[in-house]
Amino acid sequence: MPRFIDAKLFKFLIVGVINTIVGAGTMFLLYNVFECSYWISSACNYIVGGICSFLLNKYFTFKNHKKSFVQIIQFSVLLVICYLIAYIGAKQLVYALLADFSIKIRDNIAMFTGMCLYTLLNYIGQRFFVFKEENVNG
């Protein structure tokens, strides 16, 4: 069993910073400036960041050079599952805890919370499922 906290985690976080700058910037810009909905804004975050994340994590973080269409499907399914769990859960939690705040404040806090939860779930899924190291020792 590989260690959970190692160089791969730190590389994943570096890639995450890049994705966060691009994706979260897109999300908050769409929501706050262009007045797109919560769902469109947060979904665009992961459409934009997903492609970048796949390439950087595959080759830089996990050094996985396996050519596999199945891997692309696994990655895409993982993104959707993590997105739904993180953003539905975050919105429900934040709306319950901050019921007296405005919708705009609750949505921004929910998006930030969803982003953090998504990162954790996505790392676990990429490391131990999509880009899982093959055991060469048998």
C-alpha positions, 0 to 999 in steps of 0.5 A, spaced: 500 500 500 503 506 497 503 512 502 498 517 502 502 523 503 508 523 499 511 527 493 505 525 488 500 529 493 505 535 493 505 534 485 497 533 485 497 540 489 501 544 485 497 541 479 491 543 483 493 550 484 494 551 476 487 548 475 484 552 481 487 559 478 484 557 471 477 553 474 475 557 480 477 564 476 472 561 471 467 559 476 467 566 480 467 570 474 461 566 470 457 567 477 459 574 479 460 578 473 456 574 468 450 572 473 450 565 470 447 560 475 450 556 481 450 549 476 453 552 470 458 556 473 461 550 478 460 545 472 464 550 467 470 550 473 471 542 472 470 542 464 475 547 463 480 544 469 478 537 467 482 537 461 488 540 464 488 536 470 488 530 466 494 531 462 498 534 468 496 529 473 497 523 468 504 525 466 507 530 471 504 527 478 503 520 477 508 519 471 503 514 467 504 513 460 499 508 459 495 509 452 488 507 454 481 510 452 478 506 458 483 511 463 479 517 459 473 514 461 475 512 468 477 520 469 471 523 466 466 518 470 471 520 477 470 527 475 462 527 475 462 523 481 466 527 485 463 534 482 456 531 484 458 529 491 462 535 493 457 540 490 451 537 492 453 536 499 456 543 500 450 546 497 446 542 502 451 543 508 452 551 507 444 552 506 443 548 512 448 552 516 448 559 513 440 559 512 440 567 515 445 569 509 443 571 502 443 566 497 449 570 493 453 569 500 451 562 501 452 560 494 459 563 494 461 559 500 458 553 498 462 553 491 468 554 495 467 548 500 465 544 494 471 546 491 475 543 497 471 537 498 472 535 490 479 536 491 480 531 496 475 526 493 479 527 486 486 526 489 483 519 492 480 517 485 486 519 481 491 516 485 488 509 487 483 508 481 484 512 475 492 512 475 493 506 480 500 504 479 501 497 477 504 492 481 510 489 477 512 485 483 506 480 482 
